[in-house]
């Protein structure tokens, strides 16, 4: 099962901390976004990390029971 994952940019502007969240639908998607944002993090001198939530982004679909043969 996959869970919503938040990519967090954490940086400082005029001495005040800023956290910018970006919601993704999986850890893999967050990881890809994190890699793509490395140049931005270098410009902003930002820390970045992925935080997995406990909210499912997709549900497991139940399988149909086999039909009884009569």
GICORHU-V612034 format. One record per residue. N is the residue number from 1. RES is the residue in three letters. BURIAL is b if it has 16 or more other ideal C-beta (glycine too) atoms within 10 Angstrom, else e. Layout:
BEGIN
[[N,RES,BURIAL] [N,RES,BURIAL]]
END
This chain:
BEGIN
[[1,UNK,e] [2,UNK,e] [3,UNK,e] [4,UNK,b] [5,UNK,b] [6,UNK,e] [7,UNK,b] [8,UNK,b] [9,UNK,b] [10,UNK,e] [11,UNK,b] [12,UNK,e] [13,UNK,e] [14,UNK,e] [15,UNK,e] [16,UNK,e] [17,UNK,e] [18,UNK,e] [19,UNK,e] [20,UNK,e] [21,UNK,e] [22,UNK,b] [23,UNK,e] [24,UNK,b] [25,UNK,e] [26,UNK,b] [27,UNK,e] [28,UNK,e] [29,UNK,b] [30,UNK,b] [31,UNK,e] [32,UNK,e] [33,UNK,e] [34,UNK,b] [35,UNK,e] [36,UNK,e] [37,UNK,b] [38,UNK,e] [39,UNK,e] [40,UNK,e] [41,UNK,e] [42,UNK,e] [43,UNK,e] [44,UNK,b] [45,UNK,e] [46,UNK,b] [47,UNK,e] [48,UNK,b] [49,UNK,e] [50,UNK,b] [51,UNK,e] [52,UNK,e] [53,UNK,e] [54,UNK,e] [55,UNK,e] [56,UNK,e] [57,UNK,e] [58,UNK,e] [59,UNK,e] [60,UNK,e] [61,UNK,e] [62,UNK,e] [63,UNK,e] [64,UNK,e] [65,UNK,e] [66,UNK,e] [67,UNK,e] [68,UNK,e] [69,UNK,e] [70,UNK,e]]
END
